[in-house]
Structure formats: structure tokens, C-alpha cells
């Protein structure tokens, strides 16, 4: 069994989770500023795919960092300080 680890030689980061943490921190920061920001808007601001944003939001919800209040159309995001 082989395990491949991608190393970013500029930053020295070897764990994908650390890159994900930065993305999640940016998402939280944006949503604290404007809690009605949409997934397409986040994708454009972060320069990542819609699916990438959806993945990070799902993980943040699992971790209790992010909560959706209201409907898809008229709802807003609540960011906790976890």
C-alpha cells in the first residue's frame, strides 16, 4: 500500500487539512462580515469551485462552526466562535 503526500515547497505544508483550515477561516471571516453571502459569491471571492465551498461549509457545519438559519432563499449564516 502506498500513500502519497503532496508537499508545498514554498510553504512547507504537507497536510491538506492545514490548507483547508485557511480556507475555512476565510469563509468564516467573509460570513461574519456578510451573513447572507451565497456559495457562488464565496467561490468567486476565494477563487475555488462551488463544490469546494460546499465541502468546506459541510465540514464547518459538522464541526459546529457554521449554522444555517432560515431557508435556502431567505436564510443567513451564523458563525460561532469555536
C-alpha positions as CSV (number, residue, x, y, z in Angstrom):
1,X,0.0,0.0,0.0
2,X,1.3,3.4,-1.0
3,X,0.5,6.8,0.5
4,X,1.3,9.9,-1.4
5,X,1.7,13.2,0.4
6,X,1.8,16.4,-1.5
7,X,4.3,18.9,-0.2
8,X,4.1,22.6,-1.0
9,X,7.8,23.5,-1.2
10,X,7.0,27.3,-0.8
11,X,5.1,26.9,2.5
12,X,6.4,23.6,3.7
13,X,2.8,22.5,4.3
14,X,2.4,18.7,3.9
15,X,-1.1,18.2,5.3
16,X,-4.1,19.1,3.2
17,X,-6.1,19.9,6.3
18,X,-3.9,22.9,7.0
19,X,-4.8,24.4,3.7
20,X,-8.4,23.6,4.4
21,X,-8.2,25.4,7.7
22,X,-7.1,28.6,5.9
23,X,-10.0,28.3,3.5
24,X,-12.4,27.8,6.3
25,X,-11.0,30.7,8.2
26,X,-11.6,32.9,5.1
27,X,-15.1,31.6,4.7
28,X,-15.9,32.4,8.4
29,X,-14.4,35.9,8.0
30,X,-16.5,36.6,4.9
31,X,-19.7,35.3,6.5
32,X,-19.1,37.3,9.7
33,X,-18.9,40.4,7.5
34,X,-22.0,39.5,5.4
35,X,-24.0,36.6,6.7
36,X,-26.1,36.5,3.5
37,X,-23.2,35.7,1.2
38,X,-24.0,33.0,-1.3
39,X,-22.0,29.9,-2.2
40,X,-21.3,31.3,-5.7
41,X,-20.1,34.5,-4.2
42,X,-17.8,32.7,-1.8
43,X,-16.5,30.6,-4.7
44,X,-15.6,33.7,-6.7
45,X,-14.1,35.5,-3.7
46,X,-11.9,32.6,-2.7
47,X,-11.2,31.5,-6.3
48,X,-12.3,27.9,-5.7
49,X,-15.1,25.8,-7.2
50,X,-18.7,25.8,-5.9
51,X,-18.1,22.2,-4.9
52,X,-15.1,23.2,-2.9
53,X,-17.1,25.8,-1.0
54,X,-19.8,23.3,-0.4
55,X,-17.3,20.8,1.0
56,X,-15.8,23.3,3.4
57,X,-19.3,24.5,4.6
58,X,-20.3,20.9,5.2
59,X,-17.2,20.3,7.3
60,X,-17.7,23.6,9.2
61,X,-21.3,22.6,10.0
62,X,-20.2,19.2,11.2
63,X,-17.6,20.9,13.5
64,X,-20.3,23.3,14.8
65,X,-18.6,26.4,13.4
66,X,-21.3,27.2,11.0
67,X,-25.1,27.1,11.1
68,X,-27.7,28.0,8.5
69,X,-30.7,29.9,9.8
70,X,-33.8,30.1,7.7
71,X,-34.4,28.8,4.2
72,X,-32.0,28.5,1.2
73,X,-33.6,31.5,-0.4
74,X,-34.0,33.8,2.6
75,X,-31.7,32.4,5.2
76,X,-28.4,33.6,6.6
77,X,-25.3,32.1,8.1
78,X,-24.4,32.1,11.8
79,X,-20.7,31.7,12.6
80,X,-19.8,30.5,16.1
81,X,-16.6,31.2,17.9
82,X,-15.5,27.6,18.2
